[in-house]
Amino acid sequence: MSIPRPFRKTSPRDHARQDWIDERRREARMVVADVAHHSDYLVRLACNVLATHGETFEEREDARILLVILDGKTPGRLPAPDRAGHS
């Protein structure tokens, strides 16, 4: 999102972009609220949206934590450790 500057007037495009981001954030919140009924891929996508565009620090941090949980649940996404236990 662009930084609002006092010398720059907001354009209709800026308002449309913010409306679009607000709508995606609302959809992401609905997916995260009903994790049990959505695929891991969709939940991961929603968490990425909230981690990037969340309104509060807590919302962004909770999304990051849920991403860590999803990574732990899906070990095939991470490189397999070698015999010494290193990735």
GULUM-843776 format. One record per atom (N, C-alpha, C): residue number from 0; residue in one letter; atom name; z, x, y. Coordinates in nm, 3 decimals. Example, Ala and Ser with C-alpha at 12.3 -4.5 7.8 and 13.67 -1.06 7.14 Angstrom:
2
(atom 0 A N (0.780 1.319 -0.569))
(atom 0 A CA (0.780 1.230 -0.450))
(atom 0 A C (0.780 1.320 -0.330))
(atom 1 S N (0.708 1.285 -0.225))
(atom 1 S CA (0.714 1.367 -0.106))
(atom 1 S C (0.787 1.290 0.003))
This chain:
87
(atom 0 M N (0.000 0.085 -0.116))
(atom 0 M CA (0.000 0.000 0.000))
(atom 0 M C (0.000 0.090 0.123))
(atom 1 S N (-0.075 0.053 0.225))
(atom 1 S CA (-0.084 0.134 0.345))
(atom 1 S C (0.043 0.119 0.428))
(atom 2 I N (0.071 0.223 0.502))
(atom 2 I CA (0.189 0.225 0.586))
(atom 2 I C (0.158 0.153 0.717))
(atom 3 P N (0.238 0.054 0.754))
(atom 3 P CA (0.211 -0.015 0.881))
(atom 3 P C (0.238 0.080 0.998))
(atom 4 R N (0.145 0.087 1.087))
(atom 4 R CA (0.158 0.174 1.203))
(atom 4 R C (0.155 0.086 1.328))
(atom 5 P N (0.230 0.124 1.429))
(atom 5 P CA (0.236 0.038 1.548))
(atom 5 P C (0.103 0.028 1.622))
(atom 6 F N (0.017 0.128 1.610))
(atom 6 F CA (-0.109 0.126 1.683))
(atom 6 F C (-0.221 0.058 1.605))
(atom 7 R N (-0.193 0.015 1.483))
(atom 7 R CA (-0.295 -0.046 1.400))
(atom 7 R C (-0.267 -0.195 1.384))
(atom 8 K N (-0.364 -0.275 1.416))
(atom 8 K CA (-0.350 -0.419 1.398))
(atom 8 K C (-0.376 -0.453 1.251))
(atom 9 T N (-0.304 -0.551 1.202))
(atom 9 T CA (-0.327 -0.593 1.064))
(atom 9 T C (-0.452 -0.681 1.061))
(atom 10 S N (-0.530 -0.658 0.960))
(atom 10 S CA (-0.654 -0.733 0.946))
(atom 10 S C (-0.638 -0.839 0.838))
(atom 11 P N (-0.732 -0.934 0.832))
(atom 11 P CA (-0.727 -1.033 0.724))
(atom 11 P C (-0.733 -0.966 0.586))
(atom 12 R N (-0.800 -0.852 0.578))
(atom 12 R CA (-0.807 -0.779 0.451))
(atom 12 R C (-0.668 -0.732 0.408))
(atom 13 D N (-0.588 -0.683 0.503))
(atom 13 D CA (-0.451 -0.640 0.470))
(atom 13 D C (-0.368 -0.757 0.417))
(atom 14 H N (-0.383 -0.873 0.479))
(atom 14 H CA (-0.309 -0.991 0.434))
(atom 14 H C (-0.356 -1.034 0.294))
(atom 15 A N (-0.486 -1.029 0.271))
(atom 15 A CA (-0.539 -1.067 0.139))
(atom 15 A C (-0.490 -0.970 0.032))
(atom 16 R N (-0.487 -0.841 0.065))
(atom 16 R CA (-0.439 -0.741 -0.032))
(atom 16 R C (-0.292 -0.764 -0.065))
(atom 17 Q N (-0.212 -0.790 0.038))
(atom 17 Q CA (-0.070 -0.814 0.014))
(atom 17 Q C (-0.049 -0.941 -0.067))
(atom 18 D N (-0.127 -1.044 -0.041))
(atom 18 D CA (-0.118 -1.167 -0.121))
(atom 18 D C (-0.153 -1.138 -0.267))
(atom 19 W N (-0.254 -1.055 -0.289))
(atom 19 W CA (-0.296 -1.020 -0.425))
(atom 19 W C (-0.185 -0.944 -0.497))
(atom 20 I N (-0.124 -0.848 -0.428))
(atom 20 I CA (-0.014 -0.771 -0.488))
(atom 20 I C (0.104 -0.863 -0.518))
(atom 21 D N (0.136 -0.952 -0.428))
(atom 21 D CA (0.246 -1.047 -0.450))
(atom 21 D C (0.221 -1.134 -0.573))
(atom 22 E N (0.096 -1.178 -0.591))
(atom 22 E CA (0.062 -1.260 -0.708))
(atom 22 E C (0.074 -1.179 -0.837))
(atom 23 R N (0.027 -1.055 -0.837))
(atom 23 R CA (0.039 -0.969 -0.957))
(atom 23 R C (0.186 -0.942 -0.988))
(atom 24 R N (0.267 -0.921 -0.885))
(atom 24 R CA (0.409 -0.896 -0.905))
(atom 24 R C (0.476 -1.020 -0.966))
(atom 25 R N (0.438 -1.138 -0.919))
(atom 25 R CA (0.493 -1.263 -0.974))
(atom 25 R C (0.456 -1.278 -1.122))
(atom 26 E N (0.331 -1.249 -1.155))
(atom 26 E CA (0.287 -1.257 -1.295))
(atom 26 E C (0.361 -1.154 -1.381))
(atom 27 A N (0.381 -1.034 -1.328))
(atom 27 A CA (0.451 -0.930 -1.403))
(atom 27 A C (0.596 -0.972 -1.430))
(atom 28 R N (0.659 -1.033 -1.333))
(atom 28 R CA (0.796 -1.080 -1.353))
(atom 28 R C (0.803 -1.187 -1.462))
(atom 29 M N (0.703 -1.274 -1.467))
(atom 29 M CA (0.702 -1.377 -1.571))
(atom 29 M C (0.686 -1.315 -1.709))
(atom 30 V N (0.603 -1.213 -1.722))
(atom 30 V CA (0.584 -1.147 -1.851))
(atom 30 V C (0.712 -1.077 -1.894))
(atom 31 V N (0.775 -1.005 -1.803))
(atom 31 V CA (0.898 -0.933 -1.837))
(atom 31 V C (1.011 -1.031 -1.869))
(atom 32 A N (1.014 -1.144 -1.803))
(atom 32 A CA (1.118 -1.243 -1.830))
(atom 32 A C (1.106 -1.303 -1.969))
(atom 33 D N (0.987 -1.300 -2.027))
(atom 33 D CA (0.963 -1.359 -2.158))
(atom 33 D C (0.903 -1.255 -2.252))
(atom 34 V N (0.971 -1.141 -2.262))
(atom 34 V CA (0.923 -1.026 -2.339))
(atom 34 V C (0.893 -1.062 -2.484))
(atom 35 A N (0.973 -1.146 -2.543))
(atom 35 A CA (0.960 -1.177 -2.686))
(atom 35 A C (0.828 -1.244 -2.720))
(atom 36 H N (0.765 -1.309 -2.623))
(atom 36 H CA (0.642 -1.383 -2.651))
(atom 36 H C (0.516 -1.313 -2.602))
(atom 37 H N (0.527 -1.186 -2.563))
(atom 37 H CA (0.411 -1.112 -2.512))
(atom 37 H C (0.396 -0.982 -2.590))
(atom 38 S N (0.273 -0.933 -2.596))
(atom 38 S CA (0.246 -0.808 -2.666))
(atom 38 S C (0.307 -0.690 -2.590))
(atom 39 D N (0.331 -0.581 -2.665))
(atom 39 D CA (0.385 -0.461 -2.601))
(atom 39 D C (0.290 -0.410 -2.493))
(atom 40 Y N (0.160 -0.423 -2.517))
(atom 40 Y CA (0.063 -0.377 -2.418))
(atom 40 Y C (0.079 -0.454 -2.287))
(atom 41 L N (0.093 -0.585 -2.295))
(atom 41 L CA (0.106 -0.666 -2.175))
(atom 41 L C (0.239 -0.639 -2.104))
(atom 42 V N (0.345 -0.621 -2.182))
(atom 42 V CA (0.475 -0.589 -2.123))
(atom 42 V C (0.469 -0.453 -2.055))
(atom 43 R N (0.402 -0.356 -2.119))
(atom 43 R CA (0.388 -0.223 -2.060))
(atom 43 R C (0.311 -0.231 -1.928))
(atom 44 L N (0.205 -0.311 -1.925))
(atom 44 L CA (0.127 -0.330 -1.803))
(atom 44 L C (0.212 -0.393 -1.693))
(atom 45 A N (0.289 -0.494 -1.729))
(atom 45 A CA (0.376 -0.561 -1.632))
(atom 45 A C (0.482 -0.464 -1.578))
(atom 46 C N (0.537 -0.381 -1.666))
(atom 46 C CA (0.637 -0.283 -1.622))
(atom 46 C C (0.577 -0.181 -1.527))
(atom 47 N N (0.454 -0.140 -1.553))
(atom 47 N CA (0.388 -0.046 -1.463))
(atom 47 N C (0.367 -0.108 -1.325))
(atom 48 V N (0.332 -0.236 -1.321))
(atom 48 V CA (0.316 -0.305 -1.193))
(atom 48 V C (0.450 -0.310 -1.120))
(atom 49 L N (0.555 -0.347 -1.190))
(atom 49 L CA (0.686 -0.358 -1.125))
(atom 49 L C (0.744 -0.223 -1.088))
(atom 50 A N (0.719 -0.120 -1.168))
(atom 50 A CA (0.768 0.013 -1.135))
(atom 50 A C (0.698 0.067 -1.010))
(atom 51 T N (0.576 0.025 -0.988))
(atom 51 T CA (0.501 0.071 -0.872))
(atom 51 T C (0.523 -0.017 -0.750))
(atom 52 H N (0.523 -0.148 -0.768))
(atom 52 H CA (0.524 -0.241 -0.655))
(atom 52 H C (0.649 -0.328 -0.648))
(atom 53 G N (0.752 -0.297 -0.723))
(atom 53 G CA (0.874 -0.378 -0.719))
(atom 53 G C (0.935 -0.380 -0.580))
(atom 54 E N (0.998 -0.492 -0.548))
(atom 54 E CA (1.053 -0.508 -0.413))
(atom 54 E C (1.181 -0.428 -0.391))
(atom 55 T N (1.263 -0.416 -0.494))
(atom 55 T CA (1.390 -0.344 -0.479))
(atom 55 T C (1.394 -0.223 -0.571))
(atom 56 F N (1.484 -0.133 -0.540))
(atom 56 F CA (1.503 -0.015 -0.624))
(atom 56 F C (1.545 -0.056 -0.765))
(atom 57 E N (1.634 -0.155 -0.775))
(atom 57 E CA (1.682 -0.200 -0.905))
(atom 57 E C (1.568 -0.255 -0.991))
(atom 58 E N (1.480 -0.330 -0.929))
(atom 58 E CA (1.366 -0.387 -1.003))
(atom 58 E C (1.274 -0.276 -1.055))
(atom 59 R N (1.248 -0.178 -0.970))
(atom 59 R CA (1.162 -0.066 -1.013))
(atom 59 R C (1.230 0.015 -1.123))
(atom 60 E N (1.359 0.038 -1.109))
(atom 60 E CA (1.432 0.116 -1.209))
(atom 60 E C (1.441 0.041 -1.342))
(atom 61 D N (1.466 -0.089 -1.339))
(atom 61 D CA (1.469 -0.168 -1.463))
(atom 61 D C (1.334 -0.165 -1.534))
(atom 62 A N (1.227 -0.168 -1.459))
(atom 62 A CA (1.093 -0.161 -1.519))
(atom 62 A C (1.072 -0.025 -1.586))
(atom 63 R N (1.117 0.082 -1.521))
(atom 63 R CA (1.105 0.215 -1.581))
(atom 63 R C (1.188 0.225 -1.710))
(atom 64 I N (1.306 0.168 -1.709))
(atom 64 I CA (1.392 0.172 -1.828))
(atom 64 I C (1.327 0.094 -1.943))
(atom 65 L N (1.268 -0.021 -1.912))
(atom 65 L CA (1.201 -0.098 -2.016))
(atom 65 L C (1.081 -0.022 -2.072))
(atom 66 L N (1.012 0.055 -1.988))
(atom 66 L CA (0.903 0.139 -2.037))
(atom 66 L C (0.954 0.245 -2.135))
(atom 67 V N (1.070 0.302 -2.107))
(atom 67 V CA (1.129 0.401 -2.198))
(atom 67 V C (1.164 0.335 -2.332))
(atom 68 I N (1.217 0.215 -2.326))
(atom 68 I CA (1.250 0.142 -2.449))
(atom 68 I C (1.124 0.113 -2.529))
(atom 69 L N (1.018 0.072 -2.462))
(atom 69 L CA (0.891 0.045 -2.532))
(atom 69 L C (0.834 0.173 -2.593))
(atom 70 D N (0.848 0.285 -2.526))
(atom 70 D CA (0.801 0.411 -2.582))
(atom 70 D C (0.880 0.448 -2.707))
(atom 71 G N (1.010 0.420 -2.708))
(atom 71 G CA (1.091 0.448 -2.826))
(atom 71 G C (1.059 0.354 -2.941))
(atom 72 K N (1.016 0.234 -2.909))
(atom 72 K CA (0.983 0.135 -3.011))
(atom 72 K C (0.849 0.165 -3.077))
(atom 73 T N (0.760 0.231 -3.005))
(atom 73 T CA (0.625 0.257 -3.054))
(atom 73 T C (0.605 0.408 -3.069))
(atom 74 P N (0.653 0.466 -3.178))
(atom 74 P CA (0.646 0.612 -3.191))
(atom 74 P C (0.504 0.665 -3.205))
(atom 75 G N (0.407 0.584 -3.244))
(atom 75 G CA (0.270 0.630 -3.258))
(atom 75 G C (0.204 0.667 -3.127))
(atom 76 R N (0.263 0.625 -3.017))
(atom 76 R CA (0.205 0.657 -2.886))
(atom 76 R C (0.237 0.800 -2.844))
(atom 77 L N (0.342 0.857 -2.899))
(atom 77 L CA (0.384 0.991 -2.861))
(atom 77 L C (0.332 1.092 -2.964))
(atom 78 P N (0.312 1.218 -2.923))
(atom 78 P CA (0.268 1.317 -3.020))
(atom 78 P C (0.374 1.340 -3.127))
(atom 79 A N (0.331 1.357 -3.249))
(atom 79 A CA (0.424 1.377 -3.360))
(atom 79 A C (0.491 1.514 -3.347))
(atom 80 P N (0.621 1.522 -3.375))
(atom 80 P CA (0.688 1.653 -3.369))
(atom 80 P C (0.641 1.742 -3.485))
(atom 81 D N (0.640 1.872 -3.459))
(atom 81 D CA (0.603 1.966 -3.567))
(atom 81 D C (0.724 1.988 -3.657))
(atom 82 R N (0.712 2.079 -3.750))
(atom 82 R CA (0.820 2.101 -3.847))
(atom 82 R C (0.949 2.149 -3.784))
(atom 83 A N (0.939 2.218 -3.670))
(atom 83 A CA (1.058 2.267 -3.602))
(atom 83 A C (1.124 2.158 -3.518))
(atom 84 G N (1.060 2.042 -3.508))
(atom 84 G CA (1.117 1.930 -3.433))
(atom 84 G C (1.073 1.926 -3.289))
(atom 85 H N (0.976 2.011 -3.253))
(atom 85 H CA (0.925 2.013 -3.114))
(atom 85 H C (0.799 1.929 -3.105))
(atom 86 S N (0.780 1.867 -2.989))
(atom 86 S CA (0.659 1.786 -2.969))
(atom 86 S C (0.540 1.873 -2.940))
